Every structure is written in C-alpha cells, then in structure tokens.
Amino acid sequence: MNTTNASTNDEQVLVRTFYLLSRAATIGVCRGRMRAVIQHLTELRSATGVSAAVREMSEKLLVDWRAAQAEHFAQDAAPAEKACHCLH
C-alpha cells in the first residue's frame, strides 16, 4: 500500500472515530459502540497517516475508554479490539 492510500485509510478511521465519539456523546454508549470506539482508537494510535498529536491523543483516550469499558461492561473488556467495523 502506498503512502497516499495509507493516509486516506487512516483519515477514514479518524473520521469514523469522530462519528462514533459524537454518537456516544449525543445518544449514549452501548457495548457495540464502546468496542468500536476502542478498536478505532487502537488503529489510530499506530496510524502513520495521521499526525503524532493524533496518535498520542488516541493513546490517551484509549486508556480512558478501556477503563470505562471495564467499569461498565466488564465482560467485554478483553475482546475489545476485535469489534466490528460497522458504524452504530
């Protein structure tokens, strides 16, 4: 995959993450949305097509979202990174 395609894919993950975070803020968090947010943040923290600031913030947010997942949906905490790619 060339750099342009990688950047475009990473930007799409960023856009989907913004969407999921917005949905979580406006209508709430369910198990599926929680898993999807964690999966997207996991992808972003190592994405080469986004800035270092985005990767660092993704890592920080990932810590918070995993803690929230453990608190509210303890049984879902382990397989979080295997969430589906669908938007909720």
PyMOL commands that set and color helices and strands:
alter all, ss='L'
color gray80, all
select helices_A, chain A and resi 3-27+31-44+52-72+74-76+78-82
alter helices_A, ss='H'
color red, helices_A
deselect
rebuild
show_as cartoon
